[in-house]
């Protein structure tokens, strides 16, 4: 067995999801190689070589891969797939965009969003927004897999022995697609999918300003901010904050749902959190059925109070 | 230009699914099946492009059992011009669907294919990307805005870091995200008109494509259930419990 993990990065930062995928690959067994494709990404390769359990890091460093477009990356990965039994990437927008394109080139039926490894050909994966868990066995010789990274622990990234780094040639750009621009909120908080604490708001917050109070609460505890689809649709926050079936899947140590009723599609994105707190004025809200701690009351009184009490608890004074 | 929209028949998104007692799958007998909501967005987008005079024809394609024709009719009522039903009574997995769609796209000489980004039943999120690979076309997945240009399209995509806009060469495959548009309700006159529109039928077997499933479902179970916990009376009590009992802060 031999696993190849496609490393997600932006040429500057190696995204932490790779650490969780290494655990999934370890459960599959065999060698674990990492593939770093980018432009001026030599530092990423060095970081990747320090990840625990990695045999080798393959690097393709060339201008045409600066934006890691699937039209350019898929033929490259398909070209080196022969040496592997499993190719893995995260089940996020990066991996979801890329992996089926690779799978189709290799004539493989991809296995999406695995949440457990049963054996080298059998995996568990959630279907119907996590309302059922299917165990599936692949008959393809090569397995192309996306991994639900919240379902696997992260390995260390500061190994004292570095894996070998091997440079591979570029395969040329396809010319089919180009990145024009990105719009992203300034990252001052931990990444939503990797945060230990997530504080999420729903439509009941009623305004962008009220979300700012939630952001302050999140900052107090070093957490990330999330939102329900309704809050994103209402324009209180932008799409990258959306937690749910079609947004991000999170599983933090603590998930605080404020003014979120608990639609099925939202629960699909957070129900594997270790501890869930629900704060809602409607005591019948479905979110209370899965919450460890529920607090019924007026959000506009509770949220400022939460901020004050947390400051008191943490011994911090208002700036 | 001609647009093909792929439409899937799925368990209605309002239905709470139940795992079958024998663990073979989820209950789909006697539950409401509907046009997949992401595919509805895909159809709506095609109709808007046509209303804007940017495309000439919309063909709705569905693959599966005879009932798929009802799903195609729904798409026709929203504004697709005609339908193609690729009949198959066996389970079709995304790779097989992509291969069959490629046959239709080649036959129709289409310029654009729009699909929903992810089916709400198997949650695979594969077919659009696979189809683009097989056609050797560009792809623009998770689209929240599509602007057609001359020989290219600028597509804004919803990604983990926010939004990104890419320029893809046409022909291309787009997959629709939630915020691409809000689909219209089909009007009664349009529902009636849809009944008169043509649906051509082709048989999956006659394409000669091997559609045999590569993934075997061994079992389907309920996810672990969470129990409702306790109610706390105040913010102070909540923080106390999170600290001493749950030990998460």
Interface residues (C-beta under 8 A of the other chain):
Chain A: X69 X70 X71 X74 X92 X93 X94 X96 X97 X98 X99 X100 X101 X102 X103 X104 X105 X107 X108 X109 X110 X111 X112 X113 X122 X125 X126 X127 X128 X129 X130 X131 X132 X133 X134 X135 X136 X137 X138 X139 X140 X174 X175 X176 X177 X178 X179 X180 X181 X182 X183 X184 X185 X193 X196 X197 X221 X229 X232 X233 X238 X239 X240 X245 X246 X248 X253 X254 X264 X271 X274 X275 X276 X277 X288 X289 X290 X291 X292 X293 X294 X295 X296 X302 X305 X306 X309 X310 X313
Chain B: X11 X16 X17 X19 X26 X93 X94 X95 X96 X98 X117 X118 X120 X121 X122 X123 X124 X125 X126 X127 X128 X129 X130 X131 X132 X133 X134 X137 X138 X139 X140 X141 X142 X144 X154 X157 X158 X159 X160 X161 X162 X163 X164 X165 X166 X167 X168 X169 X177 X178 X179 X213 X214 X215 X216 X217 X218 X219 X220 X221 X222 X223 X226 X228 X229 X230 X231 X232 X233 X234 X235 X236 X238 X239 X241 X242 X243 X246 X248 X249
